[in-house]
Amino acid sequence: MNPYRYSLAYAQELDRDDHLRRFRNRFYFPKVNGHEVIYFCGNSLGLQPKAAKDYIEEDLKIWAEQAVDGHFDSPKPWFTVHKRGKEALAHILGAKEEEVVAMNSLTANLHALMVSFYRPKGKRTKILTEAGAFPSDMYLLESQVKYHGLSPEQTIVEIKPRAGEHSLRTEDILAAIRQEGEELACVMMAGLQYYTGQLFDMEQITKAAHEQGAVVGFDLAHAVGNCPLELHSWGVDFAAWCSYKYLNSGPGNVGGIFVHERHANNAQLPRFAGWWGHNESQRFNMEKGFQPMSGADGWQMSNGNVLGMSAHQASLDIFLEAGMPKLREKSLLLTGFLEYLIREISGDSGMLEIITPADQEQRGCQLSLLIHKGGKAVFDDFYKNGIVGDWRNPNVIRIAPTPLYNSYEDVYRFAKVLEQSLSKFT
């Protein structure tokens, strides 16, 4: 029996019982036509934590009063700014602190990691990824393959859903890995597919690839801060992410990387070295001879953007306080409620189709709605009525109720707007 009900009183009852509801007041909500929006676009840009200003101003004050001395002689020395977020990142990613570090940006980080982990040799050259990957990943893989003098068409293996299906079956991914066998050098794919919202079984994918002698990396842009991750225990070799989506650290802000501890001190792994990846105890000796830091820190190239890191930390501290298990618990209920209402309202109208897996274990916050009638006019109508979602060509609206700051009443109010839109476009 379905536990959900389509009523405002029921939504408000769920909100009263929500142990995470206090976090909603720690974020700013934008307005449309003078009214606070229902913000379901954390999968594209997370809301601003109200504390971000205070965190940034603290470092601005140090800059104003101490200038260069802020690097070493301030309450929060900038020299170690990259260490501030390690506890939270380790919690969010299911990793050890030495395996994670905030640095650079997503695609730059993936390129740096591919330099180390994509090492085509002999017949072992192929990279396996999902078809329809985010463009940055497509371009990344194409350029990496060309850098090694190989053909993208012959080297990059893209797995597509079966005919008539929108999601990839785990069994098909594993079969593709086994089929490539000794020719497979690397699996590099999304942890959560940006368009469909499908969460991949990273544990099984990693195990299958390792059995074939390949390395495994994930783009976690849409998974980090959204879905439960256990990168260390799954044995993932490397991963990278951005922090401006579910991690709410601000537009274009710092990314991050994970490198499994078994690679922490592997001198055989080539890398693009930089000053901040060098042994910090000897960094200011200013000498030749790169000596990488242990763990993920050894892949750093430049010192951190302090003001960006400050905004990042404002959100990371909220994640530590809330805890990923509790966030996941609410996320399942919140998105489950959304799915129930969409199906109740749309019925057999033929207007839309949910292409995100119905299995909760195969998704995060996001539901992707394939629009069959009305096209972008439906999305525009949502916006006019105070719903901020995300349009993706050719005909998908992504809706992502985020457990840190969205409420069950938000979901109910969205349903009322959907009901109104259905009457216009069917």
Disulfide bonds with the S-S distance in Angstrom:
none
